[in-house]
């Protein structure tokens, strides 16, 4: 028997064994690993005027949520849940970055985002598109829905929007679609899987 053939068979068997020893993570949220239908990156502005992209957070799990600061229920509930997740993660929370992306840049100025978002956790970061075209682009890239709903006066409108969030792994790969209001334990479980 050829020595090269035997060596190649041994290497192949070893690789198969190593793959079998690395079980696929068991996520509680929707695993979208490998999907090419969702956003791979973004270009949004932080409250200090700095343009941020996914590369700025390499090495961290990134949780990305779309909402607006005058949201009466979904947004504060989600940010509170993410705050609880950070507490559950303990020291691992330093390897997680929560990004709140406004779908209402008309009212959510840099100053408002700078005050509102870190009120839930000082590490949370608010981001905004520079204009309507940038909002449309990020919404299309991430397949999120948003729509202005008129109120009783021009400034009292609300925003209908997607309630789920996205999670990227530390290498910047989109991995999870996170359903709204599942409880902090469920999300903490999935983030621990991404941090392994």
BASE-904217 format. One record per residue (C-alpha): residue number from 1; residue in three letters; z, x, y. Coordinates in steps of 0.25 Angstrom, whole numbers. Layout:
N
+-----+---------+-------+-------+-------+
! num ! residuo !     z !     x !     y !
+-----+---------+-------+-------+-------+
! NUM !     ALA !     Z !     X !     Y !
...
+-----+---------+-------+-------+-------+
//
This chain:
196
+-----+---------+-------+-------+-------+
! num ! residuo !     z !     x !     y !
+-----+---------+-------+-------+-------+
!   1 !     UNK !     0 !     0 !     0 !
!   2 !     UNK !    -4 !     5 !    14 !
!   3 !     UNK !     9 !    10 !    22 !
!   4 !     UNK !     3 !     5 !    35 !
!   5 !     UNK !     2 !    -9 !    29 !
!   6 !     UNK !    16 !    -9 !    23 !
!   7 !     UNK !    22 !    -4 !    36 !
!   8 !     UNK !    14 !   -15 !    44 !
!   9 !     UNK !    19 !   -26 !    34 !
!  10 !     UNK !    34 !   -21 !    36 !
!  11 !     UNK !    32 !   -21 !    51 !
!  12 !     UNK !    27 !   -35 !    50 !
!  13 !     UNK !    38 !   -40 !    41 !
!  14 !     UNK !    48 !   -34 !    51 !
!  15 !     UNK !    42 !   -41 !    63 !
!  16 !     UNK !    42 !   -54 !    55 !
!  17 !     UNK !    57 !   -52 !    52 !
!  18 !     UNK !    60 !   -49 !    66 !
!  19 !     UNK !    53 !   -61 !    71 !
!  20 !     UNK !    60 !   -70 !    61 !
!  21 !     UNK !    74 !   -64 !    66 !
!  22 !     UNK !    71 !   -69 !    80 !
!  23 !     UNK !    73 !   -84 !    80 !
!  24 !     UNK !    66 !   -92 !    90 !
!  25 !     UNK !    75 !   -97 !   100 !
!  26 !     UNK !    80 !  -112 !    98 !
!  27 !     UNK !    79 !  -118 !   112 !
!  28 !     UNK !    85 !  -131 !   116 !
!  29 !     UNK !    74 !  -133 !   127 !
!  30 !     UNK !    59 !  -133 !   126 !
!  31 !     UNK !    54 !  -120 !   121 !
!  32 !     UNK !    41 !  -117 !   129 !
!  33 !     UNK !    40 !  -103 !   125 !
!  34 !     UNK !    26 !   -98 !   126 !
!  35 !     UNK !    20 !  -110 !   133 !
!  36 !     UNK !     9 !  -106 !   143 !
!  37 !     UNK !     9 !  -120 !   149 !
!  38 !     UNK !    21 !  -117 !   158 !
!  39 !     UNK !    24 !  -108 !   170 !
!  40 !     UNK !    25 !   -93 !   167 !
!  41 !     UNK !    29 !   -89 !   181 !
!  42 !     UNK !    32 !   -94 !   195 !
!  43 !     UNK !    32 !   -89 !   209 !
!  44 !     UNK !    43 !   -96 !   217 !
!  45 !     UNK !    51 !   -92 !   229 !
!  46 !     UNK !    66 !   -90 !   229 !
!  47 !     UNK !    76 !   -94 !   241 !
!  48 !     UNK !    74 !   -80 !   247 !
!  49 !     UNK !    59 !   -82 !   247 !
!  50 !     UNK !    56 !   -72 !   236 !
!  51 !     UNK !    45 !   -76 !   226 !
!  52 !     UNK !    51 !   -77 !   212 !
!  53 !     UNK !    43 !   -77 !   199 !
!  54 !     UNK !    48 !   -77 !   184 !
!  55 !     UNK !    47 !   -61 !   184 !
!  56 !     UNK !    59 !   -61 !   194 !
!  57 !     UNK !    68 !   -66 !   183 !
!  58 !     UNK !    63 !   -58 !   171 !
!  59 !     UNK !    75 !   -55 !   161 !
!  60 !     UNK !    81 !   -69 !   164 !
!  61 !     UNK !    80 !   -83 !   158 !
!  62 !     UNK !    74 !   -91 !   169 !
!  63 !     UNK !    77 !  -106 !   170 !
!  64 !     UNK !    67 !  -113 !   180 !
!  65 !     UNK !    70 !  -127 !   185 !
!  66 !     UNK !    61 !  -135 !   195 !
!  67 !     UNK !    69 !  -145 !   204 !
!  68 !     UNK !    73 !  -147 !   218 !
!  69 !     UNK !    86 !  -146 !   226 !
!  70 !     UNK !    87 !  -160 !   230 !
!  71 !     UNK !    86 !  -165 !   216 !
!  72 !     UNK !    97 !  -175 !   213 !
!  73 !     UNK !    99 !  -173 !   198 !
!  74 !     UNK !    90 !  -164 !   189 !
!  75 !     UNK !    90 !  -151 !   197 !
!  76 !     UNK !   105 !  -150 !   200 !
!  77 !     UNK !   108 !  -154 !   186 !
!  78 !     UNK !    98 !  -144 !   180 !
!  79 !     UNK !   104 !  -133 !   189 !
!  80 !     UNK !   118 !  -137 !   186 !
!  81 !     UNK !   114 !  -136 !   171 !
!  82 !     UNK !   108 !  -122 !   173 !
!  83 !     UNK !   121 !  -118 !   180 !
!  84 !     UNK !   129 !  -122 !   168 !
!  85 !     UNK !   119 !  -115 !   159 !
!  86 !     UNK !   121 !  -102 !   167 !
!  87 !     UNK !   136 !  -104 !   164 !
!  88 !     UNK !   134 !  -106 !   149 !
!  89 !     UNK !   126 !   -93 !   148 !
!  90 !     UNK !   137 !   -85 !   155 !
!  91 !     UNK !   132 !   -70 !   157 !
!  92 !     UNK !   118 !   -74 !   151 !
!  93 !     UNK !   116 !   -83 !   163 !
!  94 !     UNK !   113 !   -70 !   171 !
!  95 !     UNK !   100 !   -69 !   163 !
!  96 !     UNK !    96 !   -83 !   168 !
!  97 !     UNK !    89 !   -87 !   180 !
!  98 !     UNK !    88 !  -102 !   185 !
!  99 !     UNK !    77 !  -105 !   194 !
! 100 !     UNK !    76 !  -118 !   202 !
! 101 !     UNK !    62 !  -121 !   207 !
! 102 !     UNK !    61 !  -132 !   217 !
! 103 !     UNK !    50 !  -142 !   217 !
! 104 !     UNK !    54 !  -146 !   231 !
! 105 !     UNK !    51 !  -134 !   240 !
! 106 !     UNK !    50 !  -143 !   252 !
! 107 !     UNK !    65 !  -146 !   252 !
! 108 !     UNK !    70 !  -134 !   243 !
! 109 !     UNK !    69 !  -123 !   253 !
! 110 !     UNK !    73 !  -109 !   250 !
! 111 !     UNK !    87 !  -111 !   257 !
! 112 !     UNK !    90 !  -124 !   249 !
! 113 !     UNK !    86 !  -117 !   236 !
! 114 !     UNK !    94 !  -105 !   239 !
! 115 !     UNK !   106 !  -114 !   241 !
! 116 !     UNK !   104 !  -125 !   230 !
! 117 !     UNK !   100 !  -117 !   218 !
! 118 !     UNK !   111 !  -106 !   218 !
! 119 !     UNK !   121 !  -117 !   220 !
! 120 !     UNK !   120 !  -120 !   205 !
! 121 !     UNK !   121 !  -105 !   201 !
! 122 !     UNK !   119 !   -93 !   210 !
! 123 !     UNK !   109 !   -87 !   201 !
! 124 !     UNK !    99 !   -99 !   201 !
! 125 !     UNK !    87 !   -97 !   210 !
! 126 !     UNK !    79 !  -108 !   217 !
! 127 !     UNK !    64 !  -106 !   219 !
! 128 !     UNK !    53 !  -113 !   227 !
! 129 !     UNK !    38 !  -113 !   227 !
! 130 !     UNK !    33 !  -108 !   240 !
! 131 !     UNK !    24 !  -121 !   242 !
! 132 !     UNK !    19 !  -133 !   236 !
! 133 !     UNK !     8 !  -126 !   229 !
! 134 !     UNK !    18 !  -116 !   222 !
! 135 !     UNK !    26 !  -128 !   218 !
! 136 !     UNK !    14 !  -135 !   211 !
! 137 !     UNK !    11 !  -122 !   204 !
! 138 !     UNK !    25 !  -119 !   198 !
! 139 !     UNK !    26 !  -134 !   194 !
! 140 !     UNK !    12 !  -133 !   187 !
! 141 !     UNK !    16 !  -120 !   181 !
! 142 !     UNK !    29 !  -125 !   175 !
! 143 !     UNK !    24 !  -139 !   173 !
! 144 !     UNK !    35 !  -146 !   181 !
! 145 !     UNK !    34 !  -159 !   188 !
! 146 !     UNK !    38 !  -162 !   202 !
! 147 !     UNK !    35 !  -173 !   212 !
! 148 !     UNK !    41 !  -177 !   225 !
! 149 !     UNK !    47 !  -191 !   225 !
! 150 !     UNK !    47 !  -197 !   239 !
! 151 !     UNK !    61 !  -202 !   244 !
! 152 !     UNK !    65 !  -211 !   256 !
! 153 !     UNK !    62 !  -200 !   266 !
! 154 !     UNK !    53 !  -188 !   266 !
! 155 !     UNK !    64 !  -178 !   263 !
! 156 !     UNK !    71 !  -186 !   252 !
! 157 !     UNK !    61 !  -185 !   241 !
! 158 !     UNK !    64 !  -181 !   227 !
! 159 !     UNK !    57 !  -172 !   217 !
! 160 !     UNK !    53 !  -177 !   203 !
! 161 !     UNK !    53 !  -164 !   194 !
! 162 !     UNK !    53 !  -158 !   180 !
! 163 !     UNK !    67 !  -157 !   176 !
! 164 !     UNK !    66 !  -146 !   165 !
! 165 !     UNK !    67 !  -131 !   167 !
! 166 !     UNK !    60 !  -119 !   161 !
! 167 !     UNK !    66 !  -106 !   155 !
! 168 !     UNK !    60 !   -93 !   155 !
! 169 !     UNK !    65 !   -82 !   146 !
! 170 !     UNK !    69 !   -68 !   151 !
! 171 !     UNK !    55 !   -63 !   149 !
! 172 !     UNK !    50 !   -74 !   158 !
! 173 !     UNK !    44 !   -82 !   147 !
! 174 !     UNK !    45 !   -97 !   149 !
! 175 !     UNK !    53 !  -102 !   137 !
! 176 !     UNK !    59 !  -116 !   139 !
! 177 !     UNK !    58 !  -129 !   146 !
! 178 !     UNK !    72 !  -134 !   148 !
! 179 !     UNK !    74 !  -149 !   148 !
! 180 !     UNK !    83 !  -155 !   159 !
! 181 !     UNK !    98 !  -158 !   157 !
! 182 !     UNK !   100 !  -153 !   143 !
! 183 !     UNK !   113 !  -147 !   146 !
! 184 !     UNK !   117 !  -132 !   149 !
! 185 !     UNK !   120 !  -128 !   135 !
! 186 !     UNK !   106 !  -131 !   130 !
! 187 !     UNK !   100 !  -123 !   141 !
! 188 !     UNK !   110 !  -112 !   139 !
! 189 !     UNK !   106 !  -111 !   125 !
! 190 !     UNK !    91 !  -109 !   128 !
! 191 !     UNK !    94 !   -99 !   138 !
! 192 !     UNK !   102 !   -91 !   129 !
! 193 !     UNK !    91 !   -91 !   119 !
! 194 !     UNK !    81 !   -86 !   130 !
! 195 !     UNK !    91 !   -75 !   134 !
! 196 !     UNK !    92 !   -70 !   119 !
+-----+---------+-------+-------+-------+
//
